[in-house]
Amino acid sequence: MSFQALPGFRDFYPDDLFIRNYVLSKWRDTVTRYGFVEYDAPPLEALELYTHKSGDEIVSQLFNFVDKGDRAVALRPEMTPSLARMAGARARDFKKPMKWFAVPQLFRYESPQKGRLREHFQLNCDIMGESGFGAEVEILALLVDTLRSFGLTENDFKVRFFSREFWRLFLTSSDIGLSIPVEGAPDPIAIALGIIDKMERRKPEDSRKDFGTIGLTDKHIELITQFASSGWLTEPLKDTLANDQMETLKAQYLEKLQAFPSIYPFIQLDGTIVRGLAYYTSTTFEAFEVNPKAGQTGEKFVGRAIAGGGRYDDLVQKISGTSLASIGFGMGDVVLGNMLKERNLFPARQSSVDVYVVILEETLRSSALGLVHTLRDQGVRVDYSFVSAKAGKQFEQAQERGASHAIIVAPDEWQKGQVKIKTLATRVEEIVSIQDIRSKL
């Protein structure tokens, strides 16, 4: 019988783990430069934490079970509910704004496909306790710089950015006429936003049918389509109050974004970006790959989604009872890793050792192992053959492990308190005293 990893899960052989560690280290390097601090939470949480946020329908997407204490639990599918639980519990203990990040492994029970597995690692970055647009600018700059740190440019990705505030103003204007419902009644604005979120991926007739369920006519749908494609109100709506309010918001947004010239070229205002998660309250954004085939017949400009996020000012209160304005994003390692591989942006794997000790006589093994451990104590990565082997075989092993130097322990030199150091790239050899070895490496 042979066993394999479960569908949608990955084994990380050394080369694979090198790539994963490279991605995670780049993430950490960038976010800590922005002053974010790392946190973590248990991978197993109460099932209610997720159903309270997203409803019972999310259960079908979870790895959930009843534990031995008769508790309904689930492997975490996302980090934001755990963050909201933690932040709400001790919000008074931390100065605001709280700039936190995590790199959790997340689990979702869904059909595995390219770019989507049943587990992945994800960078989560959140700013809590700041309601001003400065938090938006900071989180967008961080998202852009994190992707740039891998060598990706504006030819590789764009951040499509919008706000649900614009849509609420538009959908409640006299031209559309949706109303804010009374408590407990279905929310037509939320329903409309859910349809808009999927418009780009669906046939127009399917969206039209769904819009009809909340009383929108073909004229309304045409205006919504215009607004989604342009990002701002066009000629038919230029005189409405909603347009004035949105133009003011637009000016505020663009003025602050333009203050960051390094990130502004990556930002695109896009009315289709509302995101499907209902807890977002205003700003929403997604980083998308620029399709390398864009411009060819039938090829869309937008490729794969790399990251996404938004502002969720009500979620912490909903989960913990503590009011804490928040904004953040998540970026998974699977799609990002595929992009970097396709563009040859991963570095070559580093060698596993610095030095290989070649033992020419078994009578010197004990002395050679003493030298090995002395060098390891000094911070040098050292390896050697566990068994007696010919010198040629030992040099082959040194090359396989990527060692830069070989230290040759031979009877004649050892009796004089010396060893021979060979630089493997140039094959140059030098006899040095045992005391001077460290200075020669």
C-alpha positions in Angstrom: 0.0 0.0 0.0 1.3 3.5 -0.9 0.0 6.7 0.6 -0.3 10.1 -1.0 -1.2 13.6 0.3 -4.9 14.2 0.4 -6.5 16.0 -2.6 -5.9 19.8 -2.5 -3.0 19.4 0.1 0.7 19.8 -0.7 3.9 18.0 0.3 6.8 20.4 0.6 10.0 18.7 -0.5 13.2 20.7 0.1 13.0 22.6 -3.2 9.3 23.3 -2.6 9.9 24.4 1.0 12.7 26.7 -0.2 10.1 28.5 -2.4 7.5 28.7 0.3 10.0 30.1 2.8 11.2 32.6 0.2 7.7 33.9 -0.3 7.0 34.1 3.5 10.3 35.8 4.3 9.6 38.4 1.6 6.2 39.0 3.0 7.6 39.5 6.5 10.5 41.7 5.4 8.2 44.1 3.6 5.4 44.4 6.2 7.8 44.9 9.1 9.3 47.8 7.2 5.9 49.4 7.3 5.8 49.0 11.1 3.4 46.1 11.3 3.8 43.5 14.1 3.0 39.8 13.8 0.3 37.9 15.7 -1.1 34.4 15.4 -4.2 32.5 16.5 -5.2 28.8 16.8 -5.9 26.9 13.6 -9.0 25.5 15.2 -11.8 27.8 16.2 -15.4 27.5 17.3 -17.6 26.9 14.2 -19.9 29.6 15.4 -17.2 32.2 14.9 -17.6 31.7 11.1 -21.3 31.1 10.9 -21.9 34.2 13.0 -19.9 36.2 10.5 -21.0 34.6 7.2 -24.1 32.6 7.9 -24.8 28.8 8.0 -24.1 28.5 4.3 -20.3 28.7 4.9 -20.4 25.3 6.7 -20.3 23.5 3.4 -16.9 25.2 2.7 -15.3 24.2 6.0 -13.4 21.3 7.5 -15.6 21.1 10.6 -16.4 18.4 13.1 -17.5 17.9 16.7 -14.5 17.4 19.0 -14.2 15.1 22.0 -15.5 17.9 24.3 -18.7 17.9 22.2 -17.8 21.3 20.7 -18.6 22.3 17.1 -15.3 23.4 15.7 -13.6 24.1 12.3 -10.2 24.6 10.8 -9.8 28.3 10.0 -10.8 29.2 6.5 -9.7 32.8 6.9 -7.9 34.9 9.6 -10.2 38.0 9.9 -12.7 36.4 12.3 -9.9 35.3 14.6 -8.4 38.8 14.4 -11.7 40.4 15.2 -12.1 38.1 18.2 -8.6 38.8 19.5 -8.7 42.6 18.9 -12.1 43.0 20.4 -11.1 41.1 23.6 -8.1 43.4 24.3 -8.7 46.5 22.3 -7.9 48.7 25.3 -4.5 47.2 25.8 -3.1 48.5 22.5 -2.5 52.0 21.2 -4.2 52.9 18.0 -3.8 52.4 15.2 -3.0 48.7 15.6 -1.0 47.6 12.6 -1.0 43.8 12.7 -0.1 41.0 10.3 -0.2 37.2 10.3 1.0 34.4 7.9 -1.5 31.6 8.7 -2.2 28.3 7.0 -5.8 28.3 6.0 -8.2 25.5 5.0 -11.3 25.4 2.8 -13.2 22.3 1.6 -13.6 23.1 -2.1 -12.8 21.5 -5.4 -9.0 21.8 -6.0 -8.1 23.6 -9.2 -5.1 25.6 -10.5 -4.6 28.4 -8.1 -7.0 27.1 -5.5 -6.2 24.3 -3.1 -7.8 23.1 0.1 -4.9 24.6 2.1 -2.7 27.6 1.5 -0.6 30.1 3.3 -1.7 33.7 3.3 -0.4 37.1 4.3 -3.0 39.0 6.3 -2.3 42.7 7.0 -4.8 44.9 8.9 -4.9 48.4 10.4 -7.4 48.7 13.2 -8.6 51.8 15.1 -8.2 54.3 12.2 -11.3 55.4 10.2 -9.5 58.0 8.1 -8.5 57.5 4.5 -4.9 57.6 5.6 -5.3 53.9 6.5 -6.5 53.1 3.0 -3.4 54.8 1.5 -1.1 52.9 3.8 -2.7 49.5 3.2 -2.7 50.0 -0.6 0.9 51.1 -0.5 1.8 48.0 1.5 0.0 45.8 -1.0 1.8 47.3 -4.0 5.2 47.2 -2.3 4.8 43.6 -1.2 4.2 42.5 -4.8 7.0 44.8 -6.1 9.4 43.2 -3.6 9.2 40.0 -5.7 10.3 41.9 -8.9 6.7 42.3 -10.2 6.1 45.6 -12.0 3.1 47.6 -13.2 3.2 45.5 -16.4 2.5 42.4 -14.2 -0.3 43.6 -11.9 -2.8 46.4 -11.1 -4.8 47.1 -8.0 -8.4 47.7 -8.9 -9.9 50.0 -6.3 -13.4 51.3 -5.5 -15.8 52.0 -2.6 -19.2 50.7 -1.7 -20.0 54.2 -0.6 -20.1 55.2 -4.2 -22.5 52.3 -5.0 -24.8 53.1 -2.1 -25.1 56.7 -3.1 -25.7 55.6 -6.7 -28.2 52.8 -5.9 -30.3 55.1 -3.6 -30.3 58.0 -6.0 -33.5 59.0 -7.7 -32.2 57.4 -11.0 -32.1 53.9 -9.4 -34.4 54.3 -6.4 -33.4 51.4 -4.1 -34.2 52.1 -0.5 -32.5 51.2 2.7 -34.7 48.5 4.3 -36.2 48.4 7.7 -34.5 46.1 10.2 -35.1 42.4 9.5 -36.2 42.9 5.9 -34.1 41.8 2.9 -31.6 44.5 1.9 -32.0 45.3 -1.8 -28.7 47.2 -1.8 -26.8 44.2 -0.5 -28.4 42.0 -3.0 -27.5 44.4 -5.8 -23.9 44.6 -4.7 -23.7 40.8 -4.7 -25.0 40.8 -8.3 -22.6 43.6 -9.3 -19.7 41.6 -7.8 -20.3 38.7 -10.2 -21.2 40.7 -13.3 -17.7 40.5 -14.9 -17.8 36.6 -14.6 -21.4 36.0 -15.7 -23.5 36.3 -18.8 -25.4 39.6 -19.0 -28.8 37.9 -19.2 -28.1 36.1 -15.9 -27.3 39.4 -14.1 -30.4 41.0 -15.7 -32.6 38.3 -14.4 -31.2 38.7 -10.8 -31.6 42.5 -11.0 -35.2 42.0 -11.9 -35.8 40.2 -8.6 -35.3 43.5 -6.7 -37.4 45.5 -9.1 -34.8 47.0 -11.4 -35.8 47.6 -15.0 -33.7 47.4 -18.2 -33.1 51.2 -17.9 -31.8 50.8 -14.4 -29.6 47.9 -15.4 -28.1 49.9 -18.3 -27.2 52.8 -15.9 -25.7 50.3 -13.4 -23.6 48.7 -16.3 -22.4 52.2 -17.4 -21.4 53.1 -13.8 -19.6 49.7 -13.3 -17.6 50.1 -16.5 -16.8 53.8 -16.0 -16.3 53.9 -12.3 -18.1 57.2 -12.1 -21.5 58.6 -13.1 -21.8 59.5 -16.7 -23.9 62.0 -18.6 -27.4 60.7 -17.7 -26.7 61.2 -14.0 -24.4 64.3 -13.9 -27.0 66.6 -12.3 -28.0 64.3 -9.4 -27.0 65.0 -5.8 -25.4 61.6 -5.7 -23.0 62.6 -8.4 -22.0 65.7 -6.5 -21.3 63.7 -3.4 -19.4 61.1 -5.3 -17.3 63.6 -7.2 -16.3 65.1 -3.8 -15.3 61.6 -2.6 -13.5 60.9 -5.8 -11.4 64.1 -5.5 -10.5 63.2 -1.9 -9.5 59.7 -2.8 -7.4 60.6 -5.8 -5.6 63.5 -4.0 -4.4 61.3 -1.3 -3.4 58.4 -3.6 -1.5 60.8 -5.9 0.6 61.8 -2.9 2.3 58.4 -3.3 3.8 58.5 -6.8 5.4 55.1 -6.4 2.1 53.3 -6.0 -0.3 55.5 -8.0 0.6 54.0 -11.4 -0.6 50.6 -10.0 -4.1 51.8 -8.9 -7.1 51.7 -11.2 -10.6 52.9 -10.2 -13.0 50.2 -11.1 -16.7 50.1 -10.4 -16.9 46.3 -10.6 -14.8 45.9 -7.5 -17.3 45.6 -4.6 -16.2 42.1 -3.4 -18.7 39.4 -2.4 -18.1 39.5 1.4 -21.0 41.3 3.0 -18.9 42.7 5.9 -17.1 45.2 3.8 -18.4 48.7 4.6 -16.8 51.0 2.1 -13.4 50.7 0.4 -12.8 47.5 -1.6 -9.8 46.5 -3.7 -8.2 43.6 -5.5 -4.8 43.1 -7.0 -5.0 41.4 -10.4 -2.5 40.0 -12.7 -2.1 41.9 -16.0 -2.9 39.2 -18.6 0.3 38.8 -20.6 -1.9 38.1 -23.7 -3.9 41.2 -23.2 -4.8 42.9 -26.5 -5.0 39.6 -28.5 -8.3 38.6 -29.9 -10.7 37.5 -27.1 -8.2 38.0 -24.3 -9.2 40.2 -21.3 -6.8 42.7 -19.8 -7.4 41.3 -16.3 -5.8 37.9 -15.3 -5.8 36.1 -12.0 -6.7 37.7 -8.7 -3.6 37.8 -6.5 -4.9 39.6 -3.4 -8.0 41.4 -2.1 -9.3 43.3 0.8 -11.3 46.3 2.0 -12.7 48.3 5.0 -14.8 46.4 7.5 -15.7 48.9 10.2 -18.5 46.9 11.8 -17.1 43.3 11.9 -15.1 43.6 15.2 -18.2 44.9 16.9 -20.3 42.2 15.4 -18.0 39.5 16.7 -16.8 40.9 20.0 -19.0 43.8 20.8 -16.1 46.3 20.6 -16.3 49.1 18.0 -13.0 49.2 16.0 -12.8 50.6 12.5 -10.6 48.3 10.4 -9.2 47.8 7.0 -7.0 45.0 5.6 -6.1 42.5 2.8 -5.2 38.9 2.3 -2.7 37.5 -0.2 -2.3 33.7 -0.8 0.9 31.9 -1.7 -0.6 29.7 -4.5 -1.5 32.1 -7.2 1.5 34.3 -6.3 3.8 31.3 -6.5 2.5 30.4 -9.9 3.0 33.9 -11.2 6.6 34.0 -9.9 7.4 30.7 -11.4 6.0 31.7 -14.8 8.1 34.8 -14.8 11.3 33.1 -13.5 11.4 35.4 -10.5 12.4 32.8 -7.9 16.1 33.0 -6.9 18.3 29.9 -7.3 18.2 27.7 -4.2 21.1 28.4 -1.8 23.6 25.8 -0.9 22.9 23.7 2.2 26.5 24.0 3.6 29.5 26.3 3.5 32.2 23.7 4.1 32.7 20.0 3.6 35.3 18.3 5.7 37.1 15.6 3.7 38.6 12.9 5.9 41.5 11.1 4.1 42.3 8.6 6.9 39.8 6.9 9.2 42.3 7.2 12.0 41.7 10.9 11.9 37.9 10.7 12.1 37.7 11.6 15.8 39.9 14.6 15.3 38.1 15.7 12.2 34.7 15.5 14.0 36.1 17.7 16.7 37.0 20.2 14.0 33.5 19.9 12.5 31.8 20.8 15.7 34.2 23.6 16.5 33.3 25.2 13.1 29.6 24.7 13.7 29.9 26.4 17.1 31.4 29.3 15.2 28.3 29.6 12.9 29.7 27.7 9.9 27.5 25.3 8.1 29.5 22.1 7.9 28.9 18.6 6.6 31.1 15.4 6.1 30.8 11.8 5.1 29.3 9.5 7.9 31.3 6.5 6.5 34.7 5.9 5.1 34.8 7.0 1.4 37.4 7.7 -1.2 38.5 11.3 -1.6 36.9 11.6 -5.0 33.5 10.5 -3.6 33.7 13.0 -0.7 34.5 15.8 -3.2 31.4 14.8 -5.2 29.3 15.1 -2.1 30.8 18.5 -1.3 29.8 19.7 -4.8 26.2 18.2 -4.5 25.7 20.1 -1.2 26.9 23.3 -2.7 29.8 23.8 -0.4 32.2 26.7 -1.3 35.2 25.2 0.4 36.5 21.7 1.3 38.7 21.3 4.4 41.0 18.3 3.8 42.1 16.5 6.9 45.3 14.4 6.1 47.9 12.7 8.3 50.9 14.8 7.2 49.3 18.2 7.7 47.3 17.2 10.8 50.5 16.2 12.6 51.8 19.7 12.0 48.6 21.3 13.3 47.5 22.2 9.7 44.8 21.4 7.2 44.4 22.0 3.5 41.6 24.4 2.4 40.3 24.0 -1.2 38.2 26.6 -2.9 35.9 24.4 -4.9 35.0 26.9 -7.6 38.7 27.7 -8.5 40.3 24.4 -7.2 42.9 26.6 -5.5 44.4 24.9 -2.4 46.1 26.5 0.6 47.6 25.0 3.7 46.7 26.8 6.9 47.0 26.3 10.6 44.0 24.8 12.4 43.7 28.1 14.5 43.5 30.2 11.3 40.7 28.1 9.5 37.8 30.4 10.4 39.6 33.5 9.0 40.1 31.8 5.6 36.5 30.9 5.0 
